[in-house]
Amino acid sequence: MINGYGKDELENSQIVIENCEFEGINKKGACAIRVQKTDGITIQNCLFTDCYIGVGFWRRNANIKI
């Protein structure tokens, strides 16, 4: 996990997540990847299986580039 509940957030201007598999993150409201406070993110070649939310974009992403 890049950011776990109750832990400090990782703030960065460029995040790359690639070649990952996310499975069984199906609790209501849970995200495999939660994006917040970043200017750029690349997610490629990832597989999301049985996930409630694959990628969640939260507030404070006014300048995000995908």
Secondary structure, DSSP 8 states (H G I E B T S, - for coil): --S-TTS----BS-EEEES-EEE---STT-EEEEE-SBSBEEEES-EEES-SEEEEE-SS-TT-B-
